[in-house]
Amino acid sequence: MTWNLRLVLLLDEASRALGELAGLLRRLPNPYLFIRPFIRKEAGLSSWIEGTQADLLDV
């Protein structure tokens, strides 16, 4: 893998955005309420990729 300037800048931007998100989540009384929909979506996409069936109740 070649590390060029574009890749380094994109990684830096992603790292900054994750830090900003982490800071915002610390202010929420229950950050899990914000994260839960993303966990469900990821679980559904994973089952779709694997070719299995899972509805939201299974997740």
NUDO-625608 format. One record per residue: x, y, z of N, C-alpha, C, CB in turn; residue number from 0. Coordinates in nm, 2 decimals. Glycine has a CB too. Layout:
# residues N
<node n_px="X" n_py="Y" n_pz="Z" ca_px="X" ca_py="Y" ca_pz="Z" c_px="X" c_py="Y" c_pz="Z" cb_px="X" cb_py="Y" cb_pz="Z" k="NUM"/>
...
This chain:
# residues 59
<node n_px="0.08" n_py="-0.12" n_pz="0.00" ca_px="0.00" ca_py="0.00" ca_pz="0.00" c_px="0.09" c_py="0.12" c_pz="0.00" cb_px="-0.10" cb_py="0.00" cb_pz="0.12" k="0"/>
<node n_px="0.06" n_py="0.21" n_pz="-0.09" ca_px="0.13" ca_py="0.34" ca_pz="-0.10" c_px="0.06" c_py="0.45" c_pz="-0.02" cb_px="0.16" cb_py="0.38" cb_pz="-0.25" k="1"/>
<node n_px="0.13" n_py="0.52" n_pz="0.06" ca_px="0.07" ca_py="0.63" ca_pz="0.14" c_px="0.10" c_py="0.76" c_pz="0.06" cb_px="0.13" cb_py="0.64" cb_pz="0.28" k="2"/>
<node n_px="0.00" n_py="0.81" n_pz="0.00" ca_px="0.02" ca_py="0.94" ca_pz="-0.07" c_px="-0.05" c_py="1.05" c_pz="0.00" cb_px="-0.03" cb_py="0.93" cb_pz="-0.22" k="3"/>
<node n_px="-0.03" n_py="1.17" n_pz="-0.04" ca_px="-0.09" ca_py="1.28" ca_pz="0.03" c_px="-0.24" c_py="1.28" c_pz="0.04" cb_px="-0.04" cb_py="1.41" cb_pz="-0.04" k="4"/>
<node n_px="-0.30" n_py="1.24" n_pz="-0.07" ca_px="-0.45" ca_py="1.23" ca_pz="-0.07" c_px="-0.50" c_py="1.13" c_pz="0.04" cb_px="-0.50" cb_py="1.18" cb_pz="-0.21" k="5"/>
<node n_px="-0.44" n_py="1.01" n_pz="0.05" ca_px="-0.47" ca_py="0.92" ca_pz="0.15" c_px="-0.45" c_py="0.97" c_pz="0.29" cb_px="-0.40" cb_py="0.79" cb_pz="0.13" k="6"/>
<node n_px="-0.34" n_py="1.03" n_pz="0.31" ca_px="-0.31" ca_py="1.09" ca_pz="0.44" c_px="-0.41" c_py="1.19" c_pz="0.48" cb_px="-0.17" cb_py="1.14" cb_pz="0.45" k="7"/>
<node n_px="-0.45" n_py="1.28" n_pz="0.39" ca_px="-0.55" ca_py="1.38" ca_pz="0.41" c_px="-0.69" c_py="1.32" c_pz="0.44" cb_px="-0.56" cb_py="1.48" cb_pz="0.30" k="8"/>
<node n_px="-0.72" n_py="1.22" n_pz="0.37" ca_px="-0.85" ca_py="1.16" ca_pz="0.39" c_px="-0.86" c_py="1.09" c_pz="0.53" cb_px="-0.88" cb_py="1.06" cb_pz="0.28" k="9"/>
<node n_px="-0.75" n_py="1.02" n_pz="0.57" ca_px="-0.74" ca_py="0.96" ca_pz="0.70" c_px="-0.74" c_py="1.06" c_pz="0.81" cb_px="-0.61" cb_py="0.87" cb_pz="0.71" k="10"/>
<node n_px="-0.68" n_py="1.17" n_pz="0.79" ca_px="-0.68" ca_py="1.28" ca_pz="0.89" c_px="-0.82" c_py="1.34" c_pz="0.91" cb_px="-0.58" cb_py="1.39" cb_pz="0.85" k="11"/>
<node n_px="-0.89" n_py="1.36" n_pz="0.80" ca_px="-1.02" ca_py="1.41" ca_pz="0.80" c_px="-1.12" c_py="1.31" c_pz="0.87" cb_px="-1.08" cb_py="1.44" cb_pz="0.66" k="12"/>
<node n_px="-1.10" n_py="1.18" n_pz="0.84" ca_px="-1.19" ca_py="1.08" ca_pz="0.91" c_px="-1.16" c_py="1.07" c_pz="1.06" cb_px="-1.16" cb_py="0.94" cb_pz="0.84" k="13"/>
<node n_px="-1.03" n_py="1.08" n_pz="1.09" ca_px="-1.00" ca_py="1.08" ca_pz="1.23" c_px="-1.05" c_py="1.20" c_pz="1.31" cb_px="-0.85" cb_py="1.08" cb_pz="1.25" k="14"/>
<node n_px="-1.05" n_py="1.32" n_pz="1.25" ca_px="-1.10" ca_py="1.44" ca_pz="1.31" c_px="-1.26" c_py="1.42" c_pz="1.32" cb_px="-1.07" cb_py="1.56" cb_pz="1.22" k="15"/>
<node n_px="-1.32" n_py="1.37" n_pz="1.22" ca_px="-1.47" ca_py="1.36" ca_pz="1.23" c_px="-1.51" c_py="1.26" c_pz="1.34" cb_px="-1.52" cb_py="1.31" cb_pz="1.09" k="16"/>
<node n_px="-1.43" n_py="1.15" n_pz="1.35" ca_px="-1.46" ca_py="1.05" ca_pz="1.46" c_px="-1.44" c_py="1.11" c_pz="1.60" cb_px="-1.37" cb_py="0.93" cb_pz="1.44" k="17"/>
<node n_px="-1.34" n_py="1.20" n_pz="1.61" ca_px="-1.31" ca_py="1.26" ca_pz="1.74" c_px="-1.43" c_py="1.36" c_pz="1.77" cb_px="-1.18" cb_py="1.34" cb_pz="1.73" k="18"/>
<node n_px="-1.48" n_py="1.43" n_pz="1.67" ca_px="-1.59" ca_py="1.52" ca_pz="1.69" c_px="-1.71" c_py="1.45" c_pz="1.73" cb_px="-1.61" cb_py="1.61" cb_pz="1.56" k="19"/>
<node n_px="-1.74" n_py="1.34" n_pz="1.66" ca_px="-1.86" ca_py="1.25" ca_pz="1.70" c_px="-1.84" c_py="1.20" c_pz="1.84" cb_px="-1.87" cb_py="1.14" cb_pz="1.60" k="20"/>
<node n_px="-1.73" n_py="1.16" n_pz="1.88" ca_px="-1.71" ca_py="1.10" ca_pz="2.01" c_px="-1.73" c_py="1.21" c_pz="2.12" cb_px="-1.56" cb_py="1.05" cb_pz="2.03" k="21"/>
<node n_px="-1.69" n_py="1.34" n_pz="2.09" ca_px="-1.72" ca_py="1.45" ca_pz="2.18" c_px="-1.86" c_py="1.48" c_pz="2.19" cb_px="-1.64" cb_py="1.57" cb_pz="2.13" k="22"/>
<node n_px="-1.94" n_py="1.47" n_pz="2.08" ca_px="-2.08" ca_py="1.50" ca_pz="2.08" c_px="-2.15" c_py="1.39" c_pz="2.16" cb_px="-2.13" cb_py="1.51" cb_pz="1.94" k="23"/>
<node n_px="-2.11" n_py="1.27" n_pz="2.14" ca_px="-2.18" ca_py="1.15" ca_pz="2.21" c_px="-2.16" c_py="1.16" c_pz="2.36" cb_px="-2.13" cb_py="1.02" cb_pz="2.16" k="24"/>
<node n_px="-2.05" n_py="1.22" n_pz="2.40" ca_px="-2.03" ca_py="1.23" ca_pz="2.55" c_px="-2.13" c_py="1.33" c_pz="2.61" cb_px="-1.88" cb_py="1.28" cb_pz="2.57" k="25"/>
<node n_px="-2.18" n_py="1.41" n_pz="2.53" ca_px="-2.28" ca_py="1.51" ca_pz="2.59" c_px="-2.42" c_py="1.45" c_pz="2.60" cb_px="-2.28" cb_py="1.63" cb_pz="2.50" k="26"/>
<node n_px="-2.45" n_py="1.35" n_pz="2.53" ca_px="-2.58" ca_py="1.29" ca_pz="2.53" c_px="-2.60" c_py="1.21" c_pz="2.66" cb_px="-2.61" cb_py="1.20" cb_pz="2.41" k="27"/>
<node n_px="-2.72" n_py="1.22" n_pz="2.72" ca_px="-2.75" ca_py="1.14" ca_pz="2.84" c_px="-2.75" c_py="0.99" c_pz="2.82" cb_px="-2.89" cb_py="1.18" cb_pz="2.90" k="28"/>
<node n_px="-2.78" n_py="0.94" n_pz="2.70" ca_px="-2.78" ca_py="0.80" ca_pz="2.67" c_px="-2.73" c_py="0.79" c_pz="2.52" cb_px="-2.92" cb_py="0.73" cb_pz="2.69" k="29"/>
<node n_px="-2.60" n_py="0.78" n_pz="2.50" ca_px="-2.56" ca_py="0.78" ca_pz="2.36" c_px="-2.60" c_py="0.65" c_pz="2.29" cb_px="-2.41" cb_py="0.79" cb_pz="2.36" k="30"/>
<node n_px="-2.63" n_py="0.54" n_pz="2.36" ca_px="-2.67" ca_py="0.42" ca_pz="2.30" c_px="-2.80" c_py="0.44" c_pz="2.21" cb_px="-2.70" cb_py="0.31" cb_pz="2.40" k="31"/>
<node n_px="-2.88" n_py="0.53" n_pz="2.25" ca_px="-3.00" ca_py="0.56" ca_pz="2.17" c_px="-2.97" c_py="0.61" c_pz="2.03" cb_px="-3.09" cb_py="0.66" cb_pz="2.24" k="32"/>
<node n_px="-2.86" n_py="0.68" n_pz="2.02" ca_px="-2.81" ca_py="0.73" ca_pz="1.89" c_px="-2.74" c_py="0.62" c_pz="1.81" cb_px="-2.71" cb_py="0.85" cb_pz="1.91" k="33"/>
<node n_px="-2.67" n_py="0.53" n_pz="1.88" ca_px="-2.59" ca_py="0.43" ca_pz="1.81" c_px="-2.68" c_py="0.31" c_pz="1.77" cb_px="-2.48" cb_py="0.38" cb_pz="1.90" k="34"/>
<node n_px="-2.78" n_py="0.28" n_pz="1.84" ca_px="-2.86" ca_py="0.16" ca_pz="1.82" c_px="-2.91" c_py="0.14" c_pz="1.68" cb_px="-2.98" cb_py="0.16" cb_pz="1.91" k="35"/>
<node n_px="-2.96" n_py="0.24" n_pz="1.61" ca_px="-3.01" ca_py="0.22" ca_pz="1.47" c_px="-2.90" c_py="0.18" c_pz="1.38" cb_px="-3.07" cb_py="0.35" cb_pz="1.42" k="36"/>
<node n_px="-2.78" n_py="0.23" n_pz="1.40" ca_px="-2.66" ca_py="0.20" ca_pz="1.31" c_px="-2.62" c_py="0.05" c_pz="1.34" cb_px="-2.54" cb_py="0.29" cb_pz="1.34" k="37"/>
<node n_px="-2.63" n_py="0.01" n_pz="1.46" ca_px="-2.60" ca_py="-0.13" ca_pz="1.49" c_px="-2.70" c_py="-0.23" c_pz="1.42" cb_px="-2.60" cb_py="-0.16" cb_pz="1.65" k="38"/>
<node n_px="-2.83" n_py="-0.19" n_pz="1.43" ca_px="-2.93" ca_py="-0.27" ca_pz="1.36" c_px="-2.91" c_py="-0.27" c_pz="1.21" cb_px="-3.07" cb_py="-0.22" cb_pz="1.39" k="39"/>
<node n_px="-2.88" n_py="-0.16" n_pz="1.15" ca_px="-2.86" ca_py="-0.15" ca_pz="1.01" c_px="-2.74" c_py="-0.24" c_pz="0.97" cb_px="-2.84" cb_py="-0.01" cb_pz="0.96" k="40"/>
<node n_px="-2.63" n_py="-0.23" n_pz="1.04" ca_px="-2.51" ca_py="-0.31" ca_pz="1.01" c_px="-2.54" c_py="-0.46" c_pz="1.02" cb_px="-2.40" cb_py="-0.27" cb_pz="1.11" k="41"/>
<node n_px="-2.62" n_py="-0.50" n_pz="1.13" ca_px="-2.65" ca_py="-0.64" ca_pz="1.14" c_px="-2.74" c_py="-0.69" c_pz="1.02" cb_px="-2.73" cb_py="-0.66" cb_pz="1.27" k="42"/>
<node n_px="-2.83" n_py="-0.61" n_pz="0.98" ca_px="-2.91" ca_py="-0.64" ca_pz="0.87" c_px="-2.83" c_py="-0.65" c_pz="0.74" cb_px="-3.02" cb_py="-0.54" cb_pz="0.85" k="43"/>
<node n_px="-2.74" n_py="-0.56" n_pz="0.72" ca_px="-2.65" ca_py="-0.57" ca_pz="0.60" c_px="-2.56" c_py="-0.69" c_pz="0.60" cb_px="-2.57" cb_py="-0.44" cb_pz="0.58" k="44"/>
<node n_px="-2.51" n_py="-0.72" n_pz="0.72" ca_px="-2.42" ca_py="-0.84" ca_pz="0.73" c_px="-2.50" c_py="-0.96" c_pz="0.70" cb_px="-2.37" cb_py="-0.84" cb_pz="0.87" k="45"/>
<node n_px="-2.62" n_py="-0.98" n_pz="0.75" ca_px="-2.70" ca_py="-1.10" ca_pz="0.72" c_px="-2.73" c_py="-1.10" c_pz="0.57" cb_px="-2.83" cb_py="-1.11" cb_pz="0.80" k="46"/>
<node n_px="-2.75" n_py="-0.99" n_pz="0.51" ca_px="-2.78" ca_py="-0.99" ca_pz="0.36" c_px="-2.66" c_py="-1.03" c_pz="0.28" cb_px="-2.83" cb_py="-0.85" cb_pz="0.32" k="47"/>
<node n_px="-2.54" n_py="-0.98" n_pz="0.32" ca_px="-2.42" ca_py="-1.02" ca_pz="0.25" c_px="-2.39" c_py="-1.17" c_pz="0.27" cb_px="-2.30" cb_py="-0.94" cb_pz="0.31" k="48"/>
<node n_px="-2.42" n_py="-1.22" n_pz="0.39" ca_px="-2.40" ca_py="-1.36" ca_pz="0.41" c_px="-2.50" c_py="-1.45" c_pz="0.35" cb_px="-2.39" cb_py="-1.39" cb_pz="0.56" k="49"/>
<node n_px="-2.61" n_py="-1.39" n_pz="0.30" ca_px="-2.72" ca_py="-1.47" ca_pz="0.24" c_px="-2.81" c_py="-1.53" c_pz="0.34" cb_px="-2.66" cb_py="-1.57" cb_pz="0.15" k="50"/>
<node n_px="-2.82" n_py="-1.48" n_pz="0.46" ca_px="-2.91" ca_py="-1.53" ca_pz="0.56" c_px="-3.03" c_py="-1.44" c_pz="0.58" cb_px="-2.84" cb_py="-1.56" cb_pz="0.69" k="51"/>
<node n_px="-3.13" n_py="-1.48" n_pz="0.64" ca_px="-3.25" ca_py="-1.40" ca_pz="0.66" c_px="-3.25" c_py="-1.36" c_pz="0.81" cb_px="-3.38" cb_py="-1.47" cb_pz="0.62" k="52"/>
<node n_px="-3.27" n_py="-1.23" n_pz="0.83" ca_px="-3.29" ca_py="-1.18" ca_pz="0.97" c_px="-3.37" c_py="-1.06" c_pz="0.96" cb_px="-3.15" cb_py="-1.15" cb_pz="1.04" k="53"/>
<node n_px="-3.48" n_py="-1.06" n_pz="1.04" ca_px="-3.56" ca_py="-0.94" ca_pz="1.05" c_px="-3.52" c_py="-0.86" c_pz="1.18" cb_px="-3.71" cb_py="-0.97" cb_pz="1.06" k="54"/>
<node n_px="-3.58" n_py="-0.74" n_pz="1.20" ca_px="-3.54" ca_py="-0.66" ca_pz="1.31" c_px="-3.56" c_py="-0.72" c_pz="1.45" cb_px="-3.61" cb_py="-0.53" cb_pz="1.31" k="55"/>
<node n_px="-3.65" n_py="-0.81" n_pz="1.46" ca_px="-3.67" ca_py="-0.88" ca_pz="1.59" c_px="-3.56" c_py="-0.98" c_pz="1.61" cb_px="-3.81" cb_py="-0.96" cb_pz="1.59" k="56"/>
<node n_px="-3.50" n_py="-1.04" n_pz="1.51" ca_px="-3.39" ca_py="-1.13" ca_pz="1.53" c_px="-3.26" c_py="-1.05" c_pz="1.56" cb_px="-3.37" cb_py="-1.21" cb_pz="1.40" k="57"/>
<node n_px="-3.25" n_py="-0.93" n_pz="1.51" ca_px="-3.13" ca_py="-0.85" ca_pz="1.54" c_px="-3.14" c_py="-0.81" c_pz="1.68" cb_px="-3.12" cb_py="-0.73" cb_pz="1.44" k="58"/>
